[in-house]
Amino acid sequence: MLRKLLPHITIVMCLMYVVFFCIDRVNSAMAFIDNEITKWLLLALCLISIVDALWLIADERRKARRRQERLAAKKRAARAGSR
């Protein structure tokens, strides 16, 4: 569940930061970027992005390993069949 939800949370938080940046450029008195809450949100975004990236890397490595195992099994089967 969390694995499917994490990318969506990351997208929403990134869009929040884009909006904060735009509002802060138009009206700097609102101080969206230089705010304690924004700093904590940035930390959360960074941590969520790291976890999401690690899960993606792990999934890609697992898929590559399965592909290699299937290819090796096909080669063994082809060698056994040609004998």
Buried (B, 14 or more C-beta within 10 A) or exposed (E): EEEEEBBEBBEEBEEBBEEBEEBBEEEEEEEBBEEEEBEEBBEEBEEBBEBBEEBEEEEEEEEEEEEEEEEEEEEEEEEEEEE
